Amino acid sequence: MSPSSPASPPASIAERVAAVRSRIDAACQAAGRDPASVVLTAVSKTQGAEAIDAILATGQRVFGENRVQEAEGRWADRLADLPGLELRLIGPLQTNKAEDAVALFDVIETLDREKLARALAVAAAKLGRSPRVLVQVNTGAEPQKAGVLPEEADALIQTARDTHGLNVEGLMCIPPADEDPAPHFDLLKSIAARNGLSVLSMGMSGDFEAAIGRGATHVRVGTALFGERNRP
């Protein structure tokens, strides 16, 4: 580009959504899968009202949030006007926030310990509301990252289901940033299969095509939809 050439305008959110959906369709086609078998979860953490309005205008209705309080501020006033909205908690959850999370979220993707399973069960009984639950597996055994270790996942799944009566429908993982994600996706799929779980939340902006190729049912995409994330 010459110095006098005008720069291309940044893509709009609508254009980014269309591009991501096109990439999902292509990845599904390559994997011999129906594109309808993959749900796009828009990671809306830190996004302002203008960005949320723009992505809602595209028909997007599934959103992932990292923090309970932030999500309450972003969505509480919108819930009545968006009956098809699905909110998914994709960030770590403290037990003292379990009741707030159960009240707001349709799906909690980050169950990673028995103490949290107990807190979620108590909150569900109190509120009469039972969100679906995913167990987060720390496939890379990274000490700084949330998630149950792979070798302990079966026991947590069984306890969450049988002891606490939670509606565990699948698994979630975040592979190490500096490793090939494919083996981590394969590991998550194998744990899900032996536990009879059908939902796999795996794959983000940089690797969701690989995740789809290995069976992802939900991909969590932020940057590719909204651009570089706004910092709180």
C-alpha positions in Angstrom: 0.0 0.0 0.0 1.4 3.4 -0.9 1.6 6.1 1.8 -1.3 8.0 0.1 -3.6 5.0 -0.1 -6.4 5.1 2.4 -6.5 2.4 5.0 -9.3 -0.1 4.9 -12.0 0.6 7.4 -12.1 -1.8 10.3 -14.6 -4.6 9.9 -18.0 -4.1 11.5 -19.2 -6.6 14.1 -21.8 -7.8 11.6 -19.1 -8.5 9.1 -17.0 -10.3 11.7 -20.0 -12.4 12.7 -20.6 -13.4 9.1 -17.0 -14.3 8.6 -16.9 -16.5 11.7 -20.1 -18.2 10.8 -18.6 -18.8 7.3 -15.5 -20.3 8.9 -17.7 -22.6 11.1 -19.6 -23.8 8.1 -16.4 -24.5 6.2 -14.9 -26.4 9.2 -18.0 -28.5 9.5 -18.0 -29.2 5.8 -14.4 -30.4 6.0 -15.2 -32.6 9.0 -18.4 -34.0 7.4 -20.6 -32.4 10.0 -23.8 -30.5 9.9 -23.1 -26.8 10.7 -26.2 -26.8 12.9 -24.3 -29.2 15.2 -22.0 -26.4 16.3 -23.2 -23.5 18.5 -21.3 -20.2 18.3 -20.9 -18.7 21.8 -20.0 -15.0 21.6 -17.6 -14.1 24.4 -19.1 -10.8 25.4 -17.0 -10.1 28.5 -15.8 -6.4 28.8 -17.9 -5.4 25.8 -20.0 -2.2 25.9 -23.6 -1.7 25.1 -22.9 -0.6 21.5 -21.1 -3.8 20.7 -23.7 -5.9 22.4 -26.5 -4.2 20.4 -24.6 -4.6 17.2 -24.1 -8.4 17.7 -27.7 -8.9 18.9 -28.8 -7.3 15.6 -27.1 -10.1 13.7 -29.4 -12.6 15.5 -26.7 -13.9 17.8 -28.3 -15.2 21.0 -25.7 -17.3 22.8 -23.2 -15.5 25.0 -20.3 -16.4 27.3 -19.4 -14.3 30.3 -16.4 -14.6 32.7 -17.7 -12.9 35.8 -21.1 -13.1 37.5 -21.3 -9.5 38.6 -20.2 -8.1 35.2 -22.7 -10.3 33.4 -25.5 -9.1 35.7 -24.7 -5.5 34.8 -24.6 -6.3 31.1 -27.7 -8.5 30.8 -30.1 -8.0 33.6 -32.0 -5.2 31.9 -32.0 -7.1 28.5 -33.4 -10.4 29.7 -37.1 -9.5 29.4 -36.7 -8.3 25.8 -34.6 -11.3 24.7 -36.6 -14.5 25.4 -34.2 -16.6 23.2 -31.1 -15.5 25.0 -28.7 -18.1 26.5 -26.1 -17.0 28.9 -23.1 -19.3 29.6 -20.6 -18.8 32.5 -17.2 -19.6 31.1 -15.0 -18.1 33.8 -14.0 -19.5 37.2 -16.7 -19.5 39.8 -16.3 -19.0 43.5 -18.6 -20.9 45.8 -19.9 -17.7 47.4 -21.2 -16.6 43.9 -22.9 -19.9 43.2 -26.4 -18.7 44.0 -26.0 -15.6 41.8 -24.7 -17.7 39.0 -27.6 -20.2 39.2 -30.0 -17.3 39.2 -28.6 -15.7 36.0 -26.9 -18.4 33.8 -28.5 -21.0 31.7 -25.3 -23.0 31.5 -22.3 -23.1 33.9 -19.3 -24.4 32.0 -16.7 -24.2 34.8 -17.5 -26.8 37.4 -14.1 -28.1 38.6 -14.4 -29.3 42.2 -16.8 -31.1 44.5 -17.2 -28.1 46.8 -18.6 -26.1 43.9 -20.9 -28.9 42.9 -22.3 -28.9 46.4 -22.8 -25.1 46.3 -24.5 -25.3 42.9 -26.9 -28.0 44.1 -27.8 -26.0 47.2 -28.4 -22.9 45.1 -30.5 -24.8 42.6 -32.7 -26.3 45.3 -33.2 -22.9 46.9 -34.0 -21.1 43.7 -35.9 -23.9 41.9 -33.7 -23.4 38.9 -31.2 -25.9 37.6 -28.7 -24.6 35.0 -27.0 -27.2 32.7 -23.5 -27.8 33.8 -20.2 -28.6 32.1 -17.1 -29.9 33.9 -14.0 -27.9 33.1 -11.0 -30.2 32.5 -7.5 -28.8 32.8 -6.2 -30.9 30.0 -2.7 -29.4 30.2 -2.4 -29.8 34.0 -1.4 -26.1 34.2 -1.1 -25.0 37.8 -2.3 -21.5 37.1 -5.5 -22.6 35.3 -8.8 -23.7 36.7 -10.2 -27.2 35.9 -10.2 -30.7 37.2 -7.2 -32.8 36.3 -8.0 -35.3 33.5 -7.4 -38.3 35.8 -9.9 -36.9 38.3 -12.6 -35.9 35.9 -14.5 -39.2 35.9 -14.9 -39.0 39.7 -16.1 -35.4 39.7 -18.6 -36.1 36.9 -20.0 -39.0 38.8 -20.2 -37.1 42.1 -21.8 -34.0 40.4 -24.4 -36.3 38.8 -25.1 -38.9 41.4 -24.4 -37.2 44.8 -25.5 -33.6 43.9 -28.1 -34.2 41.2 -26.6 -31.7 38.8 -27.5 -31.8 35.1 -24.0 -32.5 33.8 -24.2 -32.4 30.0 -20.6 -32.1 28.9 -17.1 -30.9 29.3 -15.1 -27.7 28.6 -11.4 -27.1 28.2 -8.9 -24.3 27.4 -5.7 -25.9 26.0 -2.3 -24.4 26.9 -1.6 -21.4 24.7 1.8 -22.6 23.5 0.8 -26.2 22.5 -1.0 -27.8 19.7 -4.6 -27.8 20.8 -5.6 -31.0 18.9 -4.4 -33.6 21.5 -6.2 -31.6 24.2 -9.4 -31.6 22.2 -9.0 -35.4 21.6 -8.5 -35.9 25.3 -11.6 -34.0 26.2 -13.6 -35.9 23.7 -12.4 -39.3 25.1 -13.4 -38.3 28.6 -16.8 -37.2 27.4 -17.3 -40.4 25.5 -16.6 -42.7 28.4 -19.0 -40.7 30.6 -21.8 -40.6 28.1 -21.6 -36.8 27.6 -22.5 -35.2 24.4 -21.5 -31.5 24.8 -17.9 -30.4 24.1 -17.2 -26.7 24.6 -13.8 -26.2 23.1 -12.1 -23.9 20.6 -11.6 -20.2 20.7 -10.9 -17.5 18.1 -7.5 -19.0 17.1 -8.3 -22.7 17.1 -12.1 -23.3 16.7 -11.7 -24.9 13.3 -9.4 -27.5 14.8 -11.9 -28.0 17.6 -14.8 -28.5 15.2 -12.7 -31.1 13.4 -12.4 -33.0 16.7 -16.1 -32.9 17.7 -16.7 -29.5 19.4 -20.4 -28.7 19.8 -19.8 -25.2 21.2 -17.0 -22.8 20.2 -16.3 -19.7 22.4 -15.3 -16.8 20.2 -14.5 -13.3 21.3 -11.7 -11.5 19.5 -12.8 -12.7 16.0 -16.2 -11.2 16.6 -15.5 -8.1 18.6 -11.9 -7.2 17.7 -9.2 -6.9 20.3 -10.8 -7.0 23.7 -11.5 -3.9 25.7 -9.7 -4.1 29.0 -11.7 -3.4 32.2 
